[in-house]
Amino acid sequence: MARSFTRGRAGLAARLDDDEREVLHRLMTDVAGMLDQARPVAADPLEELVGITEGAVLPDDPALARLLPDASRDDDEAAAEFRRLTERGLRHRKHDALTTAVATLERTAGSADLVLTEQEATAWLTALNDVRLVLAERLGVRTDEDAERVAVRAALLPADDPLAWLASVYDFLTWLQESLVQALTSAPRR
């Protein structure tokens, strides 16, 4: 069973069991794959080098669109220009954070303790947030009221129901992310 992140001399440490590690690994890998698979490829080598994505549009998958939202809801032209200039970099940063988190899980495989450097912890925050956004979209969670509604509904379902499982994973990720934020903002031990 997981234990929350704490700050220590070796870094930020949490305890995760094998099942929790497996779920985290799979979800982070899947979300990284979503970002990579749907990445538009620039035809112009200069655009690729600079990171410009001509013709970039809001993704059809609502979960991916939640990871890569429009910059403006009121101005389609501004949203398209912003996406053209920034989407490639945003995808890259999110993908890097997810692969860093996966690498730390792999590095510490066989150990109950997950120990992160400050830089890895920052990547973990991004990775956990992005996985939570995808799960939230799949669960229909947009507001605190939505989250409460899903939790109540999931509590009434059998444990092996997919919605109940997804809701419990979402809750676990929320708890783990809050734990990491608290550890990062706590004063280092002397």
Number of C-alpha atoms within 10 A of each C-alpha: 10 16 14 18 24 20 22 14 9 9 19 21 21 20 18 19 15 15 11 15 20 15 12 21 19 13 21 24 17 14 23 23 15 17 20 14 9 13 16 15 15 17 10 11 11 10 14 14 9 11 19 23 23 18 12 20 18 17 16 9 11 14 20 19 16 16 21 19 17 21 15 13 9 9 10 12 10 14 17 20 19 16 25 17 17 17 24 21 15 16 19 16 15 22 24 16 25 28 21 20 26 21 14 18 21 14 12 14 14 10 13 16 17 20 23 22 14 13 10 18 24 18 22 24 18 20 28 24 17 23 23 22 20 22 20 21 18 14 16 13 18 11 10 9 10 14 18 12 14 19 17 13 13 19 14 9 13 11 12 8 10 12 19 20 15 17 22 16 18 22 15 15 18 15 13 20 22 16 16 24 16 15 21 18 9 11 10 13 8 5
